[in-house]
Amino acid sequence: MRPDLPFALGGVAIGALLLADAAIAPDAGPVRPLDVALIVVTAVAVALCRRFPVPAMLVTTAAMLALHIRVHAGVSAAFPVLGTVYVAAWRGYKVAAGLASVVFLAGFLAKDISVAPGPLGQQIFERTSLLLGWFVAANVAGLVTRQRRKYLEQVEQRAAEAERTREEMALRRAGEERLRIARDLHDSLTHSISVVKVQAGIAVHLARKQGDEPSAALLAIQEASGEAMRELRATLEVLRSPADADRIGLSRVDELAERTRAAGVPVQVTVTGSPPPLPDEVDQAGYRVVQEALTNVARHAGPATAEVRLDYSPALLTVSVTDDGQALTPGAVTPGVGLRGMRERVTGLGGTLHADRRDQGGFAVRAVFPLGGDA
């Protein structure tokens, strides 16, 4: 419901009440066209008093004083003035509301005294006292309503501030937890990987110093340990500052395939379709699927070749890794930590993962990610 509608209905109701009272009151004078115009102006002012409280109050006060002086409309002429005084006090114009109340009461009393047939009687005193009480109540009610509204606004602001503070505290605690994880990872992994890389580098150096060519496995260990160090640093950067980290993605699959070839597993990479801009989570998850699948080929498939396929379409990204190894036999496929991690990554983004032994030998991993905002 529109906020001005109650005021418009109130203006119509007050206008009808004033016309009826002026028509049937025994001490009221005849209603002329000018009096009807004053009532219409009052009704319009009441309808607009929410938007223009002070002008509406001034118009209503002047019109009702003029109507009372012309027709002697009685206490009913005070009703629209009381309403506009209340609205003005509620909106914060307490001085104007008080002055309008005093002016109307003084004019009303002066008219009653001027038309009194004799000495001031009990009826005039009671009517004046009643109107005085009504106007005091209207001013006080307006001020109380304003104070209550301000109090409610302050309560809402405090609640919003408390919610914002709670969110900031949660974000700060999350940041502290990321830093703690980063420190733990650094302490537990960096040293061990550094030792592997240094030892592999020393072995390569000694082999070349003695005139021998280092084995492909040793070079692969050196390269893999270096890459592990780089990825660990990238992971630590993600934990410290997720927005600024250089994240891995499918654009680095060729590097991954090259390292796998260095470990003795021939890898072919095939890309179909035009790669669209991928969400960071999907890009990383696709890379991790390829990484885990190629690691499993190198560890478990024995002498084998592998193929990595990346199929891009507007709605789907399909990542598949197959090999022709012979090491896996029926019943040998068990969901280890790596396979479980792959499945969690893919299903967490709304995709599907199929990983199983192939009928013609070897193993196949196929992950499908929805694109276009569905991930």
N, C-alpha and C positions, 0 to 999 in steps of 0.2 A: 504494500500500500504506500502511495506517495506521502511524504511527511507533511505536505501542505493540505492534504485532503481533510483531515479532522478540523483544521481551522476554517476551511471553506464551509464545511457543514455547520460548524458552530456559528459562523456569520449568518448563514441562512436561518438557522434556528432562532438566533437572537433578533434578527429582523422581523421574523414572524411573531415572536413574543411581544416585541414593542408595538407592532401594529395592532395586535389583539388587545393588549393592555390599554393602549390609547383609545381603542374603540369602545371598550366595555367598562373602563374605570368610571365610577360615579363622579369623581371630582375632576376628571380630565376634560380639557376643552376640545373643540372640534378639530379633527385632523384635516389639514389642508395639503395641497400638493407640495409645498415647501417642506412640510413635516415629513411627508413620505420620502422626499429626496434626502433629508437628513438621516432617516432610518436606512435608506439604501447605501448612502455613503458610509455609515457606521458598519453595516454588514460587510462591505468591501474592505474596510480597514481591518476588521477582525480577521477576514480571510487572509490578509497579507501581513498580519502582525508577526508571523514567524520570521519572515524575510526582512521586514522593516519595522522592528519593534517600537522605536521611538516615534517616527512619523505616524505610525498607526495609532499609537497611544494619544498623541496630540490631537489628531483628527477626531478620534472617538470622544475624547474629553470635550472638545469644543462643540461637536455635533450634539452630544447628549445634554450638555448644558443648555444649548440653544433649544433643543426639543423640550426640555423640562421647563424652561422659561416660557415657551410659546404654548405648550399643551398642558403643562403640569402632569408629566407622565408618572411621577412617583418614583419608588425605589427601583422599578424595573429599568429606569434609565441608567442606573448605576451598574447593572450587570455587565454590559460590554466594556465599560471603563475598568471594572475590577479585573476582567480577563486580560486586557492589554497591560494593565499595571503589573499583574503577575508575570506575564511574559517578559516585560521590560526588566523587572527585577531579576528574573531567572537568567536573562542574557547579560546581566552585569550593569545595567543602567539604573542603579539604585537611587541616585540623586534625582534623575528625571522622573522616576516612578513616584518618589516621595512628593515632589513638587506637583505632579499631576493630581495626586490624591488630595493634597491640601487645596488646590484650586477648585477641583470638582466639589469637595465637601463645602467649601466656603460659598460657592455659587449656589449649590443646592440648598443650603441653610438660608441664604439670603432670599431666595425665591419663596421658600416656605414661610419665612417671617413676613414677607411683603404681602402674601395672600391670606395670612391668618386673619380670621374675622375679629379676634379680640386679643387679649393678653396671651403671651406664649403659653401653650397648653402642654399637657402631658404627652399628647401624641407627637408633637414636634420634637420634644426632648427624646422620647423613645426612638423615633425614626433616626434622629441625628446620631444617637449613641449606637444604634444598630449599624448604621453606615460606617461610623468611625471604626467599630470593631472589625467590620468586613474589610475595610481598606488596610488596617493594620495587619490583619491575617493574610491578605493577598501579598503585601510587601514581604512579610516574614516568610511566607511559604515560597515565594520566588527566590529569596536569598538562601533558604535551606536547600531547595532543589539545586541551586547552582553549586553550593558547597558539596552536596552529595555527588553531583556529577563530577566535580573536580577530584573528589576523593576516589571515585571509581576509576577515573582516568589515571590517577597516580598509582592505584593498585594494578591496573593493567600494564602501566609502564614498568613497575617493579617486577611484575611477573615476566614481562618480555626480557627485561635486563637479567633476571635470574636464569631464564632459559638460555640467553646468549652466553652468560657466564658459564653455565653448565656445558654448553657445546664447546666453548673455548677450552675449558678444563679437560674435556674428553679428548679434544684434538692435541692438547699439550701432553696428556698421558700417552696417547698413541705415538706421538713423536718421541717421547722418552723411551717407550717400549721398542721402537724401531732402532734407536741408538743402542739400547742394551743388546738387542739381537745382533746388530752390526759388530759390537765389541766382542760378543761371544763367538761369532763366526770368525772374526779376525784372529782371536786367540786360538781357536781350535783347528782352523783349517790353513791359515796362511803359512804358519811355520812348517807344517808337514809338506805342503805342496812346494814351498820354497826349497826344502831339503831335497825333494825328488828332482826338481828342476836343476839344482846345483850339481847333484850327483850325476844326473844324466849328462849335463854339460861337461863335467870333469871326465866322464868316461869317453865322450866324443873327442875331447881334446887329447886324451892319452892315446886313443886309437890312432888319430891322425899323426900324433907325434912319433909313433912307432912305425908309421908308413902304411898302416892298414886303413881301409875304408870302413867307417862305422856302419854297423848293421842298420837295416831299414827300421827294425823294431826299436832300436835305441834312439834313432832320430825321431821316430814317431812319439816316443815317450817324452823326449825333450820338447817337441812341438806341442804335444797335448798338455804337458804341465804348464808351459808358457801361456797357452790359451786358457787353461783353468785359472791361472793367476789373473789374467785380464778379466775373465767373467766374474771372478770373485770380487775384484775391485768394482766392476760395474754393479754387482749385487749390493755391495756395501754402499755405493753411491745412491742406489735406489732407496735403500733403507734410510739413508741420511737425508736425502732430498729427492723424492720421487719425481717432482716436476722437471728437474734439470738433468736427470740421468740419461746417458746415451744407451737406449735399450736395444737389445738384440732383436732380430726379426728374420723373416724369410729371405731378405736380401743377402743374408750371409750364409745361405745354404751351400753355395759354391765353396766357400772357405771350409765349411764342415766336411763336405765331400772330399776336398783335397787332403785334409788331415786323415780321413779314413783311408784314402788310397795310400797315404804314406805308411799306414799301419798294416798294409798288405791286402786290403779288400778293395777290389775294383768297384767304382761307383759311377753310375750314369745318372745325370740329372736332366729331367725333361720338364719343360714348362709349357703349358697350353693356355691360351687365353691372354687377355691383357690384364696385368696386375692392377687392381684398383687401389685407392687409398684404404688401407685396412685399419681397424681399431687396434690400438697398441696391444690390448689383451689377446686378440686373435692372432696378431703377428707374432707375438712371443710364444703363444701356445703352439702354433704351427711349427715354429723353429724347434721347440723342445720336443715335440713328437718326432721330428726327423732325427734330432740328436740322440734321443733315447733308443729309437729303432736301429740306427746305425751302430750305436754302442753294443746293443744286443747281438747284431750280426757279427761284429768283430769278436765278441766274447764267446758266443754259443754256436754259431753256424758252421764253424770249421772253414775249410776251403770253399769260398762262395763268392759270388758277385751280387751286387745290390743295385737296385734301381729306385730312384726318388722321382716321384711325379707330383707336380704342383698344377692343379687344374683350377683356373680362375673363371668365374662367371659372375654376372651382376648379383645373383642371389646366393651363391654358394662358393666356398673355398674347399677343395678336396685335396688332402695331403695323403699320399700313399707311399709306403716303402716296402718293397718286396725283395726277397733274396732266394737263391736256389741252393742254399746249403742243405746238407744231409744229416746234420747233427741232431736235429729235433725228431723225435720218434713219437708215435701216438702215446698220449698220456703224459708226455714230457712237458706240456704247456701248463705252467702254474702261474697264477697271478702274483708276481712278485711286487716289490715296492715300486720299481720303475713303471711296470704296466699299470699298476693302480694309480700312480701319479699322473700318467698320461690320460687315463680315463677321467680322473677328477678334473684335470684342466679342460678337457674337451666338453664334458657334460656340464661343467660349471658355466660355460659360455653358450649353452643351448645346442651343442653339437652332438654327434654320435661317433663312437669309436668301435671299430671291429679289428680284433687282433687274434689270429689263429693260424694253425698249420695249414699249408697248401696241400691239395691232393697230389700235385705233381712234385712235391718236395719243397722244402724251404718254409719260409714264414712270410706272412703278409700283415701289414698294419695299415689301416685306412681310417682317416679322421675326416669328418665332414663338418664344416662350420657354416652356420647361416650368416649372411651378410645383409646389408641394407637396413641396419638398425635393429635387427632381430637378435643379435648376439648379446 
